[in-house]
Amino acid sequence: MGDLNIILLVLLVWTFTAVCKAYDSLFKCEDVTGHVGVELNLTCRVSYKHNTNCMMMYKFMNKDKDTRICRENFKSVPCEQLTSISCPYTANEVMITTFKVIIQTKDGTKSAEFTVNIAEAVKEDDTVVLKSVVRWTK
């Protein structure tokens, strides 16, 4: 029974640590891979430290070129507590670059960075279908 209690205690501490660390950062963005000319949906997940915290604005930027991709502003009433934010983006060139997301809440401004990897456009397969003629001979 002592071993079981130790295992349960370790699981409890591990779970508590994981839950607490989930609130260390306000939001997380995943790296994105796509192709030239194909629309991507840039998405970040948001978690709030306080249930009274409201999102007032977010914007996605190409950090390397210092250009804004998209921006959205919210009124302070009603309080916006989005669990994810997104931005459509279509690249017109091959690149590997860093994008930056900035969010403004009542508690302040936070930012995160992620990588966008854009490859050449996908080309249609030029497969030729060959028809064969079968002749039966006697």
N, C-alpha and C positions, 0 to 999 in steps of 0.2 A: 504494500500500500504506500510505502514511503517513496518508491520510484515513481508511482503514478502521480503523487502530489508534486514531485519535482518537475515532471513533464508538464503537468497542468500549469504550474507556476511559470515555466519557461514560455509556454504558449500564450499565457495571459500577458506577460511582459512584452513579448514579440508583437502581439496584436495591438497593445496599447501604444507601443513605439510607432508602429505603422500608421495608426490613426492619427497620432500627433504630428508625424512628419508630413502627412497629406496636407496639413494646413500651413506648413512652412512657406510654401510659395502660393501666390494668388492664382496663377494660371500656368498652363503647360501647352506648348505647341509642338507638334510632330514635324519632322523633316518631310519634304514633299518631293516626289519625282514625277515628271510629266514629259510631254512632247511639245515641240513648237507648233503653235496654231490650235492646240487642244486646250479647252478651258479646264482649269484646276479649281478646286474649292479649298482655299486655305482656311484651316479651322484650328481653333484653340479652345481648350476646356478651361472653365473658370470655376474656382471655389472661393467662397467668402469666409473671412475670419469671424465676421459678425453678421447676424441676420438683419441688422439695420443699415448695412453698407449698401450703397447704390452705385450702379455704373452710370457715369455721366457721358462718357465718350470713349470710343476706341478707334484706332487707325492702324492699318498695315502699311509698312514702308519697305522699299528696297534699300537696305542700309548702304550697300556699295555705291549706288547711284544717287542716294539721298532724294528719292522720289516717292511721293505718296501713291499707294495703290488704291486704297479706299478708306473712307472715314464715315463714322456714324455718330451723331450726337443724340442724347436723350434728355428729356426734361427731368427735373428733379422730382416732380410729382406726376404720375405715381413712380414709386421706386422701381428701377429696373434691376433685377438680379438674374441676368442671363447665365445659363450653365455652359453655353458655348457661344463663340463668336466666329463668324466666317466672312470670307471675302472671295468673290470670283476673280480669277486672274488668268489671262491668256498671254503667254510669252510669244514674242515674235523673233527670238533669237536663241541659239544654243548657249547655255550658261550654267555655271554653278555659282550661286550667290547667297548672301545672307539677307534674310528678311527680318524686320523688327516689328513687333507689335507693341503698341503703347495703349494702356487703358488708364482712364482717369476715373477714380471713385471718390466718394466723400472723404475717405481716409488718405488719399494721395494718389500719386502716379506710380505705376509699375510698368516694367517692360520685360519682354522676353525675345530671344532670337532663335531662329531656326533656319535650316538650309533648304534651298530650292534648287533642284538639279533638273535642268531642262535639256533633253536630248533632241536629236533631229526628228523631223516629222516622220510619222509612220507611213510607209509607202505600201500601196496595195500590192499584193502578190501577183505577178504577171504569169501565172500558170496557164499554159496552153493545154486545152483538153483535146486529145487526139482521138478521133473516131477510127476504129479499125473495121475493115470489111472482112468478113469471114466467108470464104467460098467453099462449099462442100463439093468434093469431087467423088465420082464413083470409080 
